Amino acid sequence: MRDEIARLKNLPPRPPFKPSGMEKATNRDLGKAAGTAQRRGPKRDTDRVTREEVLRTDAPAGSRFKGYETLLVRELVMSAELVRYRRERWLTPEGNTIIAPLPAGLIGGFGANLRRFCLVLHAQGQVTTERLTSILNGIGMEISKRQVVRILTSRLEDFVAEDRAVLRTGLATAPFISVDDTGARHARRDGITTQIGSARFTVFRTGRSKSRLNFLSLLQAGGEDYVINDAALEYMRRRKVAPEVVARLAGH
């Protein structure tokens, strides 16, 4: 009907649309698929039983015991703990005080497992800080939204180093590299988010510039090495760098 109205009004016709391949992909031949369906493999965690319970029953007199029927059940245990650390304090002969160190990973009175839980839900599960606070309080953890934000944003140096290591290893081993960028809003300012990756890894970098130099600096993966070669010297001359500076760099 729309095409006919457009023809009567001397309007250009609608462009032809190719049929979607989704119906072809979803309407499979169920009979054929049933014959080629692969069987599920064995579970890989059956050798990691953490707890065993024996369930007993009241059998009538004269019954013979025939062993057990085993059933593996996967369960999730979530509970809040309040741990009191009693740190030894020693006074040396010189008058100095030595205090036993705390376990690694503690942030503002919160443990490493709590931090892992918050990071997984927030980053991988895309759970907001407000909902994450409600979940933790529902489990029994007395924690505020401000404290959750502090857990998510404090002491990220280890993650930064791991992220750079992923980029270095990926650039060195991947058979190909794909690059894309898009506009991004960060800290109330416009920026550019660049994606670098392949089938093996993906990293994201957000900055203010989309220039070639910025992209080359991203490929350094945190390194600050500089190479002075003929191309670099020619680039300096085109950018009208002082001739004495170019000559001094060319001598090294």
Secondary structure, 3 states (H helix, E strand, C coil): CHHHHHHHCCCCCCCCCCCCCHHHHHCCCHHHHHHHCCCCCCCCCCCCCCCCCCCCCCCCCCCCCCCCCCCCCCCCCCCCCCCCCCCCEEECCCCCEEECCCCCCCECCECHHHHHHHHHHHHHCCCCHHHHHHHHHHHCCCCCHHHHHHHHHCCCHHHHHHHHHHHHHHHHHCCCCEEEEEEEEECCEEEEEEEEECCCCEEEEEECCCCHHHHHHHHCCCCCCCCCCHHHHHHHHHCCCCHHHHHHHHCC
